[in-house]
Amino acid sequence: QAILDEGFAANAAPEVAADGLNGVDPGCVAFLEELRPGAIVKDDAVPAILRQVRQATFVTINVSDFWTRIAADRCYCVVCLAVRDERIHTVPGLLRALLREDGFRTKAQRVGKVVLMSGGHVRYYECARPHTAEPG
């Protein structure tokens, strides 16, 4: 399941992210807040929430709060997209580009990684190797 951070709530419907996730059924895309109805979700609670969703891919534009701040975990993948709110419409294309990269094509390949897409470049760190790497 794809989980969208609150940064998408005002800017994009789940269909936008589903389009980027290779035509994933929009019903398989949820906003983080929907997983904890009525609660204010703090950033430090995100890992526990993601562990409750099988092989979740969490997509956020809140790079400063997640890139290098959230631990890689074998239960989920975190994708940090360095885009401004006014460029939210570029998210599907960015996600499609990421999912064409070796090591990111399937959920099984993505889980355990925290990814940063910025300026057309992909960097990530993962459980097995805590240092930052680039695909390829």
N, C-alpha and C positions, 0 to 999 in steps of 0.2 A: 504494500500500500504506500502511496505517496502522501506525505504529510506536509502541508504548507504552513509556513510561519505567518504570524499576524500581519507582517508587512504586505502580504498579498490580499488580505481580507478586503481592503478598501479599493484595491487596484486591479484585481483579476479574479475571474471566476475559476472554479476547479477545472473547467473545460480547457482553460488556457494551459495549465500545467499538464493536464492529461494529453493534450496535443503534443507537447514536448516529450512526454514519456511514451513515445511511439504508439500513440493511439490508445493508451490505457483508458479503460472505461472510466468516465468521470465519477462514477459511483465508488471507484477505488481511490479517489483523491479526497482528502479531508483537510480541514483547517485544524491546526493544533488545538485550538480552543474547543473544538467539537469533541475532543477526546476527554476533556474535563469540563463539561457544561457547568456554567455558573461560576467557575473558578477563574481567578487571575493566575495565568501561567507565568511564573518567573523562569528566567533562562536556566537557572540551576536545577529546575525540576524537569527540564526537557529530556535528559537521558533516561530517567525513570519512566516517563511516559512512552518514549520510543521503544523501550525494552518490552512493553506490553503489546506491541504490534509486530507481527512476524515479518522479519526482513524489511523493515520500514526504510524508506528513502525520505529523509527530511530535507526540504528545500527552503532556503532562507536567503533574503537579500541583506540580512543583518550581519554582515561580515565581521564587524568589530566585536560583536558579542559571542561569536561562535568559532571563527577561524583561530586555531591554536589555543582556544579556551575550553573546548569540549573534548573530552577523551574519545579516541577511537574505540569502538566497541563491536564485537562480533555479531551483535544483535541488530545493528542498524547502520545506515550510511547517512552522512550529513553532507549536503551540497550547498556551499556558500557561493552565491552569485554576486559579484561586485557590479551591480547595476543600480542606477538611481531610480527613484519612483517613476519618473517620467519615461523611463526606458523599459518599464515592466513588460511591455509588449514583445520585447526581444527574448524573454525567458524561454518560450518553446524552442526557438532556434538554438539557444545555448544548451538546453537540455538534450536536444537531438544530437548536437555536436559531441557532447560528453558521452552519450550512450553509443556513439560510433567508435569511441576510443577502446583499444585493447584494455582489458581489465575492468571495464565498466558496462559491458554489454548486457550482463544478466544481474539479477538481484544477488545471486550467490557470489558474483565477482565484486559487487559494490560494497556489500556489508563488511564492516570492519574498517572502513575508510572515511576520512573527513577530507572533503575536496574543496578547493578554491578555484573558481573560474574568474579570471580577471584579464581584461585586455586580450582576449583570445587565447590565453595560456591556461593550462591546467596544472595545478600542483596538488599534492595530497600527502597526508600522513596516515598510517594505518597501525593496527594492533601489532602486527608482526615486526614492523619497522617504524619506530617512533620518529624518525627523521623525515623531512619533507622530500618528496620525489616528484618527478615528472614522468608521465606515461611514455612508453616507447623506448 
